[in-house]
Amino acid sequence: MSRFILWSSLLIIAFSGVFSSNSEEENEKCEDRVHNFITAQSPRDKREIADYPAKITKLTGSVYDADAKPACHQKRPSVFLPGYLKLIDGQLHVNQDFDLVKDGYMRLTVSGADFDDPPCKNGTSTLFALPDDYCRLNLCNFIGVEMCKILQTKGVHTLDELETKLGFNRTLKLPEPPSILGISLLDFFSGEFKFGFAIETEGRTILEVIVPTNDKYLQIGVE
């Protein structure tokens, strides 16, 4: 359960942006869906990535503070803990059926501007205090079996589909950062980071996605 809470928060943070001051003056300068806007998608440059059978396109969202006001700092998105992430759009294109429920994993690569080595590299931890299990997750345990059953089928999947079939809520509440053995999530991940997520099944990578794609890094930290 602690691992789920840790990465649930981290993935939301990863998609959400940077954390900074929550002054009213800064919020007044924050234009909704402009300065608090985040994008993520599968890599598009075929010279850099294999032609995987699944891809994510145009995954977008906006972040808000605990009072549901647009959150940004210096015209960049800001994540507040607690706060909110509202998913706006996005598509998952799947070219063939898979069995993610039987065998589906997510490998993480987390690169930090202030880290010589990525804390997580393709599903393996490089930090003594961070177990490999935090860098490689069972996908369906993480997002839910029912969602896995939908997303593993051939076709184009959308947020509208998840809303209709699962009652999915596009507004995600961002919790307080969790702690493990007295160590906060943000003790590990504070600063500027880039995230990569790879989905594998039966030992084969079928999808990759990069966060963010509208900035070089996401800055993560608590004031």
C-alpha positions in Angstrom: 0.0 0.0 0.0 2.8 2.4 0.8 4.4 1.8 -2.6 1.0 2.5 -4.3 0.6 5.8 -2.4 4.2 6.8 -3.2 3.9 6.3 -6.9 0.3 7.5 -7.2 1.5 10.8 -5.8 4.7 10.8 -7.9 2.9 10.1 -11.1 0.4 12.8 -10.5 3.2 15.1 -9.6 5.1 14.1 -12.7 2.2 15.0 -14.9 1.3 18.1 -12.9 4.3 20.4 -13.1 6.2 22.5 -10.6 5.5 23.5 -7.1 6.0 27.1 -5.9 4.6 30.0 -3.9 0.8 30.0 -3.4 0.4 33.8 -3.1 -2.8 35.4 -4.4 -0.7 37.7 -6.6 0.8 34.8 -8.5 -2.5 33.1 -8.9 -3.9 36.3 -10.4 -1.3 36.1 -13.1 -2.1 32.5 -13.9 -4.3 32.1 -16.9 -6.3 28.8 -16.7 -5.3 26.1 -19.3 -2.4 28.3 -20.4 0.1 28.8 -17.6 -1.0 25.8 -15.6 -1.2 23.5 -18.7 0.8 20.3 -19.0 1.3 17.9 -21.9 2.6 14.3 -22.1 2.8 11.8 -25.0 4.7 9.0 -26.5 8.0 10.0 -28.3 7.4 10.9 -31.9 10.9 10.8 -33.3 11.4 7.4 -34.9 15.1 7.8 -34.8 15.0 7.7 -31.0 12.5 5.0 -30.3 11.2 1.7 -31.7 7.8 1.7 -33.4 5.9 0.3 -30.5 2.3 -1.2 -31.0 0.7 1.3 -28.6 1.1 5.1 -28.1 -0.3 7.9 -26.2 -1.1 11.2 -27.9 -2.1 14.6 -26.8 -2.4 13.8 -23.1 -3.1 17.2 -21.5 -4.2 18.5 -18.1 -4.2 21.6 -15.9 -3.2 22.0 -12.2 -4.9 23.8 -9.4 -4.3 24.6 -5.8 -6.4 23.4 -2.8 -9.0 26.1 -3.5 -9.3 25.0 -7.1 -7.5 28.1 -8.4 -5.2 27.8 -11.4 -1.7 27.1 -10.1 1.4 28.5 -11.7 4.6 30.3 -11.0 6.5 32.6 -13.5 4.2 31.4 -16.2 4.9 27.7 -15.6 2.6 25.1 -14.1 2.8 24.6 -10.4 1.7 21.6 -8.3 0.2 22.1 -4.9 0.0 19.4 -2.3 -2.8 19.1 -1.6 -4.3 20.4 -4.9 -6.0 19.2 -8.0 -5.1 17.9 -11.5 -7.8 18.1 -14.2 -7.2 15.8 -17.2 -8.4 17.6 -20.4 -7.8 15.3 -23.3 -5.7 12.3 -24.5 -5.8 9.2 -26.6 -4.3 5.7 -26.3 -3.8 4.0 -29.6 -3.5 0.2 -29.4 -2.7 -1.7 -32.6 -3.4 -5.2 -31.2 -4.9 -7.0 -28.2 -2.7 -7.6 -25.2 -3.2 -9.4 -21.8 -2.0 -6.7 -19.4 -4.1 -8.3 -16.6 -2.0 -11.5 -16.8 1.3 -9.8 -17.4 1.6 -6.1 -17.5 4.3 -3.9 -15.8 5.4 -0.3 -15.9 9.1 0.6 -15.8 10.1 4.1 -14.7 13.0 6.3 -15.7 13.4 9.4 -13.5 16.1 11.8 -14.6 17.0 14.7 -12.3 18.9 17.9 -13.2 20.8 17.6 -10.0 21.4 13.8 -10.1 24.5 12.3 -11.8 22.5 9.1 -12.4 18.7 8.7 -12.8 17.1 7.6 -9.4 15.1 5.2 -11.5 16.5 3.9 -14.8 14.3 1.7 -17.0 12.7 0.0 -14.0 15.8 -0.3 -11.8 16.7 1.9 -8.8 20.1 3.5 -8.6 19.6 4.7 -5.0 20.3 2.5 -2.0 17.3 3.9 -0.1 14.9 3.3 -3.1 14.0 -0.3 -3.8 13.6 -1.5 -7.4 9.9 -2.2 -6.6 9.4 1.5 -6.7 10.7 1.7 -10.2 8.9 -1.3 -11.7 5.2 -1.7 -10.9 2.5 -4.1 -11.7 0.4 -2.0 -14.0 -3.1 -3.4 -13.2 -2.5 -3.3 -9.5 -1.7 0.4 -10.0 -4.4 1.6 -12.3 -7.0 -1.1 -11.6 -8.0 -4.3 -13.3 -11.1 -2.9 -14.9 -9.2 -0.1 -16.5 -6.6 -2.5 -17.7 -9.2 -4.7 -19.4 -10.4 -1.7 -21.4 -6.9 -0.3 -22.3 -5.5 -3.7 -23.3 -7.9 -4.1 -26.3 -7.2 -3.0 -29.8 -8.6 0.4 -30.7 -8.4 4.1 -29.8 -9.2 4.7 -26.1 -10.2 8.1 -24.7 -11.1 9.8 -21.4 -14.7 10.0 -22.6 -14.7 6.2 -22.9 -13.3 5.8 -19.3 -16.0 8.2 -18.0 -18.8 6.2 -19.7 -17.6 2.7 -18.9 -16.0 3.2 -15.5 -17.4 6.5 -14.1 -13.8 7.8 -14.3 -13.4 11.3 -12.7 -11.1 13.6 -14.7 -10.4 15.7 -11.6 -7.8 14.0 -9.5 -7.1 15.2 -6.0 -3.5 15.6 -5.1 -2.8 14.4 -1.6 -0.2 15.4 0.9 3.2 13.9 0.0 3.4 10.5 1.7 6.2 9.4 4.0 7.9 6.0 4.4 9.9 5.3 7.5 9.8 9.0 8.3 11.1 10.0 4.8 8.9 12.1 2.7 8.5 11.5 -1.0 9.9 15.0 -1.7 13.0 14.1 0.3 13.9 12.0 -2.8 12.2 14.0 -5.5 12.7 17.7 -5.0 14.1 19.8 -7.8 13.8 19.4 -11.6 13.0 16.1 -13.2 11.9 14.4 -16.4 9.9 11.2 -16.3 9.7 8.3 -18.7 7.2 5.4 -18.4 7.4 2.2 -20.4 4.7 -0.5 -20.4 5.8 -4.1 -21.0 4.0 -7.4 -21.3 5.5 -10.9 -21.7 9.0 -9.2 -21.7 8.1 -6.9 -24.6 7.9 -3.1 -24.4 4.7 -2.0 -26.1 4.5 1.7 -25.1 6.5 4.6 -23.9 5.5 8.0 -22.7 7.5 11.1 -21.7 6.5 13.7 -19.1 6.7 16.6 -19.7 6.7 17.4 -23.5 6.1 21.1 -23.2 9.1 21.8 -21.0 12.5 20.3 -20.5 11.9 19.5 -16.8 9.3 19.5 -14.1 10.3 21.2 -10.9 9.1 19.3 -7.9 9.4 20.5 -4.3 7.5 21.8 -1.3 7.8 25.4 -0.1 
